[in-house]
Amino acid sequence: MSYPTILQEFLELVEIPVHSFKERLIADALKVKLRSLGMDFQEDDAGSKIGGDCGNIVARWNGDPRLPAVMFSAHMDRVANPGRIVPVVREDEDRITSAGDTILAADDVSGIVSILDGIRRVKASGKPHGDVECVFSVAEEVGLLGALHLDVSKIRSRTAYVLDCGGPLGTLVRGAPTQYTFLVTVTGLASHAGMAPEKGLNAISVGAQALASLREGRLSPVTTSNFGIISGGKATNIVCDRLEIKGEARSHDEGELKAYLEEVDAVFREVCRARGAGLTIDWHLEYPSFSVSEDDPAVVLASRAMRTLGLDPKTEISGGGQDGNHFNAKGITAVGVATGYDGVHTEREEQSISGLVGCGELVAAIITESASGI
């Protein structure tokens, strides 16, 4: 069956076995496509900095230097999946799914192919354009690591569009939260659970007491927390002497986030002090928040491009992070663009076919509108 180029590329790329820190195969396939488009590109050293097999790919399609440059971004990695991805095209339902036992990897193959398709469309049209820069990042799914280590000094664009958002075409994400992760280690005292339990101190019990005293989940409209991983103990006949709890907290309000992290620290310290347990807490800033106003040129430009395609632009604030968090922190105004996928990170993941084709059209429209000025 004959499909549009963008759909053919989507089906090709989702079948390449990829996960975070192992993006080499898709990176090499992408280089072939960039070369065929006549684009200049290089691979940076982010891979060596994060222990991966591949760096970010930074590409440029040179345009009229008198016109504004614009940047597009998507990530090459995907969450781990249990096997080979087999995409299923359901044309009568306007969607692509996996065979049902893996993710689909629309997050973020849809973003990659939309960028390539948009550039092809503008090339074919012969319309004027400024420099078009592309960043295809690594290790986005494990803390936005590729974007963190991206050297933006050679990127000319001050406006970027991150094609890595769920929801219907026409949606722009203009804000995302700060995220901290933390590792809490509670130290108790081992003892034989049958012969001398009273001589031990169960770290699991201590940790559970602290967790029961803490707020978690949706803390406010702009702040969330989650204690997602707990590990400890060696055997049922040994009083557990060490417990590790891994969690996270996110917020669009730095004051709320700081107060919650202090609450976590205070509760664990008080419980451990009262029970005689040891405690260490390691905090790590994953990425800073960003907020782009409704009237920012980046939002205005994308909204105008959407209207040329008959779309009704909608902006929203996200609870998840994206490479745009780091781009904004590094001085490039970035907003997220929905590509028409849903159910990401699950076996229910799907991609709208019309949304995919429309997103390629949107990339082309943004390039063209950028050349005409705000």
N, C-alpha and C positions, 0 to 999 in steps of 0.2 A: 504494500500500500504506500502511496506517495504522500508524504507529509511536508508541511512548510519547513524550511531550513532550521528555524528556531526550535521546532518540535523534534526534528531529527537529532539536533545537537543535544537537546535535553535528554532524549532517550539514550544517546551514546554516553554522555558524561555520567549519568546516574549509575550506569553499570560498571564504571571503573571502581575497583575496590580502594576506598579511601577512608582514613579517619585522622583525627588530630595527631600531629607529629609525623604522619605518614601520607603526605600529599604529593609525593614525587610523581606518581603516574599521571594524575590529573594535571599537574603543573606542566609536564612535558607535552601532554596533548594540547593544552592551552597555548603553549609556545608555538606549536605548529599553526594553530588558527591565527594567532597574532601575526606571525610571519606572512601568512597568506593575505592578510589585510594590509600588509605593508607598514606595520607599526614598529616603532623602535621599542625595545623592552630590555629590562635587566632583572636579574634575580638578586635580592639583597642578602645580607648575612643573618637575617633573623633566625633561620633554621639552626645555625650553629650556636646562637645565644640561648635557645630554648630546648636544645636537645632533639631537634627534629631532623628530617631528611631533606628538607626543602625550605627555601626562604620565600618571602613575599615577592610576587611579580609586579613590577611597576612598569606600565607601558604608556606610550604617548603616540597619538596621531597628530602630527604637526598641522597647524592651520594658519590662518592669517594672524600674524603677531599683533595686529592692531585691534583684534577682537578679543573679548574676554575668554579666558581659559575656564574649563569646567571639568570636574573630576567625578568619576563613578567608581563605586567600590562594591565588591562581593567577596565572600570568603570561600576558599577551596576545600576546607575540611568539613566534616559532618560528624554527628554523634555516632558512637559505636553502634553497630547493628549485628545481628546474629548470623548473617550469611549473605550470599550474593543477592543483590537487588535485581528483581525482575519487574520492570515497569509494565503496566497494563494500560493501554489507551482505550478509554471508554468514550468514544466520540459522541454517542447519542446522549451521554450524560454530561458532556463538556468537562471531563475531568480525566486526570491520569492518577492511577494509584499504584501501589506495589502489588505483588501477588498476594499480599496479606500476612506475610510472616516476617517482614522487615520494614524499616523505614523506607521512604521514597527518595530522600535526599533532595527534594525540592528546595529545602533549606541547606545549601544556598545555590544549587545548580541553576535554579530559575533566575537568580540574579546574574550569574556568569553569562548565561546565554542571552539574556535580555540586553546586556551591555554590547555583546558582539553583534547582535541583530540590529540594535540601534545604530551602531557605527556603519554597518553595511548599508542600511537604508539611506543615511546621509551621503555616503560615498556615491551611491547609485543616483541620488537626486541631483548631485552637483551643486547643492546649495552652499553658500559661504558658511564658514565656521571658524572658531578660534581653536586653540590647542584643546584636544580632548585627552585627558589623562585618566588612566585606569589603575586601580590598586586591587590586586587579587591576593587576599591575605591568607595566612596560615594560622592554625590553632585558635580560631575565634571561639570555638565551642568550649574551650577550657580556660577562659579568662581573658579573651581578646588579646592574646599574647603577640600575635603577628603585628597588629596595629600598635601595640605598646612599643615595640622595637622598631617601628617604621621611622626612617629618617626622612622628615618632610622638607628638608632644606632644598632639595632638588625639585620639589613639586611647585609648579607655578600657580595652580588654581587656588583661590581662596574660598571657593564654593564647591561642596561635594554632595553627592547623592549616594546613600548606602542602600543598595537593593537587597535588603535582608529583613523584610518585615512581613508578617502574615496579614491576612485580611484582603478585602476587595481592592481591585485597582482603583486608584483615585485617592488612596489614603496616604497621608504624610505623617511621619512620626517626628515631632519637633522637640521631644524631651525624653530623657531616660535617667534613671536614678544612679546615685553613688552606690557601690556595693563593697561591703567588707565581708571577708570570710574569717572564721576563727576556729582555732583548735584548742579545746579545753582538755587538760590532762589532770585527772584526779588520782592521787596516789594514796592507797590504803595500806593494809598489812596482811600478808598471806598467812594462812594457818590451815590445818586440817579441818575440813568442814564437819567431820563426824566426831573426831576425838577432842578437838579444842577450838570450836568456833568462837568462843568468847575471847580468845587470844588474837583474833584477827579483826580487821576493819575492812568491811566490804565496800570497795570503791564504787561498785554499781549502785549500791544503796545510797551512798552519799550523792552521787551524780543524779540519781532519780529524785532525791529530795529537792535538790536545787532546781532541776527542770520543772518539777511540779509547782514551784513558786514563781516561775517566770512566765511572762506573757509571750505568746508566739503567734504566728500566722499574720492576719491583717491587723496591724497595730493602730493604723489610722488610714485615711484615704491616700496618704502618700508614703507610708512606711510599712514594710513587711519584714518578717523574720522566719527562719526555719532551722530546726535542728534536724539535720538530714541523715547523719551517719553516727552510729554508736558502736564501739568495739571494745571488748575487754574480756578478761577471764581466760583460764587455761583448761579448767576441768570442773565438773560439778562438785568434786570432793575437795576443792581448794577454794578458800575464801579469796575472792578477787582482790588483787592488790593494785590494779592499774586499769583505768577506764579512759578512753579517748572519745570525745564528743566533737563532731565537726558540724559547724552551722554557718549561717550567713544572715546578714541584715542589709536591707536596701532602703533607700529613701531619697525623695526629691528635696527634703528639708534637712540641711546639714545639722541644725540644732536638734531636731528630733532624733536623728541618727546617733549623734554624739551622746545624747541622754540615754538612749536605749543601750548602747554599748557599755556605758557606765553602769547601767542597771544590771546587765549580765555579769559584769565584773564584780559588783558589790554582792549580789546574791550568792554567787559561787564562793566568794571569799568568806562570807558570813557562815554559810553552811559548813564549809570545810574547816573553818576555825572551830565551830561548835562541836564538830564530830572528830576533830583531831586528825584530819586528812591533809595531805599535801596538795598543792595546786599550782599549775602554770597555765597561763592563757596567752596564746600567740595570735595577734591580730594581723590581718593583711588587707591592704587596700587593693581591690581588684581593678577598679576603674572609677573615675570621678563622674559626677552627673553632668548633664548639659541641658540647657533650655534655650530654644531659639524662638523669638517672638513671631507672632502671626504676620507682622509687617516686614520681617526681615527679607532682603532681596532673594535669598535662597528659597524661601517659601513662596514669595510672590512669583518668581520665575517658574517654579514647578507648577503652581496653580494655573498660571496662564497657559502653560503647555498642555495641561490636562484639559482645559476648556477648549482648546483647539481640536481636541479629540472627542469632544462631546461628553467629557467626564465632569462630575460635580465634585470638586476638591473637598477633602475632609482632613482636618488635622487632629492629632491625638497625642497624648502623653503616654509613654509605655512604662510598664513595670519591669521590663527586661533591658539588659545592656546590649550594645552593638558596637561595632568598630567606630561608629560616629562619636562615642564617648571620648575616645582618645584623639580622634581628629579634631574635635572641638577644643580639647585641652591643649592641642598643639598649634592652634591658631587658624585652623581651616573650618569654616562654618559648614557643618554637615547635618543633613536631615535624612531620616529613613524613608524609603519608598516601598510600599506594599507591592508584591509581585503576584498575588492571587493564590497563595498556598494556605493550607489549613492543616491542623492536627499534627504539627511538627513534633519530632522526637518520639513518635509512636508509630505503631503499625497501621494506624488510621490516617496517616499523612496522605494528603492529596494535593494536586495542582490543577487549577482551572486552566483549560486549554485556551479559552478566549482571553483569560487574564494574562497568560504567558505571551501570547501574540501581541496583546495590547500593551504589555510592558515594554516590548521591543519598540513599538511605535512611540511610546512615551519617552524612552531614552532619546530617540531621534528628534522628537519634538522639543525636548529640553535643550539639546545641542543647537537646534535651529533657532529657538527663541533666545537662547543665550547670546547668539551672534547679533540679534537685533536690539539688544540692550533692554534694560528694565523700563 
